[in-house]
Structures are given as C-alpha cells and as structure tokens.
Amino acid sequence: MRRKTLVNNLMKGYGYSREKCEELLNEIGVSISCRGEELSVEKFIELSNLI
C-alpha cells in the first residue's frame, strides 16, 4: 500500500499550507510528489532542520 506524499503529511502534521510544504521540499531538492519512504536519511535531516 502506498503512503501519503510528504506534502500531505506536512500539511496534516504541522498545519502548513500546500504552498509552504512545496517550498520546503523544493528548498531541499525533493519532488513535491515524493513519498516518505523515498526520502534519503540526508534529505530527511535537511527537511527536519528546516521545520
């Protein structure tokens, strides 16, 4: 079963707007259609530092 996209998880978990979530992912060089299981450890750290 496929998981939700990172954008949807960030929107639900942090209450961010879709635009803010897409901005965060673009900043770390990750596609806005990326799913959590596709994220490398390095990219996960970069994202957590931005949040």
C-alpha positions in Angstrom: 0.0 0.0 0.0 1.3 3.4 -1.0 1.8 6.0 1.7 0.8 9.7 1.6 3.0 12.2 -0.1 5.3 14.3 2.1 3.3 17.4 1.2 0.1 15.8 2.6 1.9 14.6 5.7 3.4 18.0 6.4 0.1 19.7 5.8 -1.7 17.4 8.2 1.0 17.0 10.8 2.2 20.6 11.0 -0.7 22.6 9.7 1.3 24.1 6.9 -0.3 25.3 3.7 0.3 23.3 0.5 2.5 26.2 -0.8 4.7 26.2 2.3 5.2 22.4 2.1 6.1 22.6 -1.6 8.5 25.4 -0.8 10.2 23.3 1.9 10.6 20.3 -0.4 11.9 22.5 -3.3 14.4 24.0 -0.9 16.0 20.6 -0.2 15.7 19.5 -3.8 12.9 16.9 -3.4 10.0 16.5 -5.8 6.6 17.6 -4.4 5.2 14.2 -5.3 7.8 12.4 -3.1 6.6 9.9 -0.5 8.3 9.5 2.8 9.8 6.1 2.0 11.6 7.7 -0.9 13.4 10.2 1.2 17.1 9.6 2.0 18.4 10.0 5.5 20.3 13.1 4.4 17.2 14.7 2.9 15.2 13.8 6.0 17.7 15.6 8.1 17.7 18.6 5.8 13.9 18.7 6.0 13.8 18.4 9.8 16.3 21.2 10.1 14.0 23.5 8.0 10.9 22.6 10.1 
